[in-house]
Amino acid sequence: MPQIGPLEIVVIFVVALVVFGPNKLPEIGRQVGKAMGEVRKFQASFKRDLDEVMRDDDHEPTPAPKLPPKQLTTGAPAADPTPSPQAGPPASPHAGPPASPVAGPPASPVADEPSH
């Protein structure tokens, strides 16, 4: 980036004085100063956020969870400790004998006849 020397600053000041006039120049100077302050605040905030993110990345990453090794089955399948969906709810100690499965209504003789 090129450096601005004292001669360039004087030239910029003279051009601004001619373009804007002596009455508007102090107001423009204040606005430029406020804008520069806002830019510096933004730069500091951005640098602080970037440093925080970089600091978080410096920590050791947590290792991925490890799964137990997969066991191969040969022949008969292993007993599943979870109840199957066909099994009913567990019997309570105070319950009577298990109920027999419910059968549908008896078939009527009319339903067995062929239709014409």
VMD Tcl script that draws the C-alpha trace (Angstrom):
set ca {
  {0.00 0.00 0.00}
  {1.48 3.35 -0.96}
  {2.36 5.77 1.82}
  {0.81 9.25 1.92}
  {3.40 11.90 2.61}
  {2.97 15.46 3.92}
  {2.82 16.96 0.43}
  {-0.08 14.68 -0.58}
  {-1.99 15.60 2.61}
  {-1.62 19.34 1.84}
  {-2.86 18.80 -1.73}
  {-5.91 16.84 -0.49}
  {-6.66 19.56 2.08}
  {-6.44 22.36 -0.52}
  {-8.70 20.48 -2.97}
  {-11.26 19.82 -0.19}
  {-11.15 23.51 0.84}
  {-11.81 24.62 -2.75}
  {-14.58 22.07 -3.36}
  {-16.49 22.34 -0.06}
  {-15.55 25.82 1.20}
  {-14.31 26.96 4.62}
  {-17.76 26.72 6.29}
  {-18.44 23.05 5.47}
  {-14.89 21.74 6.01}
  {-15.10 21.33 9.85}
  {-18.40 19.45 9.56}
  {-16.96 17.12 6.90}
  {-13.89 16.56 9.10}
  {-16.11 15.47 12.02}
  {-18.06 13.07 9.78}
  {-14.86 11.57 8.41}
  {-13.50 11.19 11.96}
  {-16.69 9.42 13.11}
  {-16.56 7.10 10.10}
  {-12.92 6.25 10.84}
  {-13.83 5.51 14.46}
  {-16.63 3.16 13.35}
  {-14.25 1.38 10.98}
  {-11.71 0.92 13.78}
  {-14.40 -0.43 16.15}
  {-15.52 -2.88 13.47}
  {-11.92 -3.98 12.86}
  {-11.32 -4.54 16.58}
  {-14.57 -6.48 16.95}
  {-13.80 -8.60 13.88}
  {-10.25 -9.30 15.08}
  {-11.53 -10.24 18.56}
  {-14.11 -12.65 17.08}
  {-11.55 -14.16 14.73}
  {-9.03 -14.65 17.57}
  {-11.75 -16.32 19.67}
  {-12.60 -18.75 16.87}
  {-8.94 -19.53 16.26}
  {-8.42 -20.09 19.99}
  {-11.35 -22.53 20.05}
  {-9.82 -24.43 17.11}
  {-6.50 -24.82 18.95}
  {-8.06 -27.16 21.50}
  {-7.87 -30.90 20.96}
  {-10.95 -32.14 19.18}
  {-13.03 -34.64 21.11}
  {-12.54 -38.15 19.76}
  {-15.39 -39.77 17.92}
  {-17.35 -42.30 19.97}
  {-16.27 -45.87 19.43}
  {-18.78 -48.62 18.78}
  {-18.28 -52.12 20.14}
  {-16.90 -54.60 17.60}
  {-19.49 -56.35 15.48}
  {-19.90 -60.02 16.36}
  {-20.41 -62.42 13.53}
  {-22.99 -65.16 14.07}
  {-22.64 -68.62 12.65}
  {-25.53 -71.03 12.48}
  {-28.43 -70.28 14.81}
  {-29.19 -66.66 15.58}
  {-28.36 -65.41 19.05}
  {-31.16 -64.98 21.55}
  {-32.54 -61.46 21.42}
  {-32.93 -60.06 24.96}
  {-35.67 -57.66 23.82}
  {-39.22 -59.05 23.71}
  {-40.68 -59.60 20.28}
  {-43.69 -57.53 19.21}
  {-45.81 -60.71 19.09}
  {-45.26 -61.38 22.77}
  {-47.84 -59.88 25.05}
  {-47.17 -57.71 28.06}
  {-45.33 -59.41 30.91}
  {-47.64 -61.21 33.28}
  {-48.04 -59.71 36.70}
  {-47.51 -61.97 39.71}
  {-51.19 -61.62 40.71}
  {-52.65 -62.46 37.31}
  {-54.41 -65.73 36.64}
  {-53.63 -68.17 33.85}
  {-52.92 -66.62 30.49}
  {-55.96 -66.00 28.35}
  {-56.43 -68.06 25.20}
  {-56.33 -66.27 21.90}
  {-59.66 -64.83 20.86}
  {-61.18 -66.62 17.90}
  {-63.49 -64.98 15.40}
  {-67.24 -65.65 15.31}
  {-68.27 -69.15 14.25}
  {-68.71 -69.53 10.54}
  {-72.35 -69.69 9.45}
  {-73.47 -72.49 7.13}
  {-74.84 -69.91 4.65}
  {-71.38 -68.42 4.10}
  {-70.02 -71.81 2.98}
  {-72.56 -72.27 0.19}
  {-71.44 -71.33 -3.29}
  {-73.21 -68.33 -4.79}
  {-74.95 -68.61 -8.12}
}
mol new
graphics top color blue
foreach p $ca { graphics top sphere $p radius 0.5 }
foreach p [lrange $ca 0 end-1] q [lrange $ca 1 end] { graphics top cylinder $p $q radius 0.2 }
display resetview
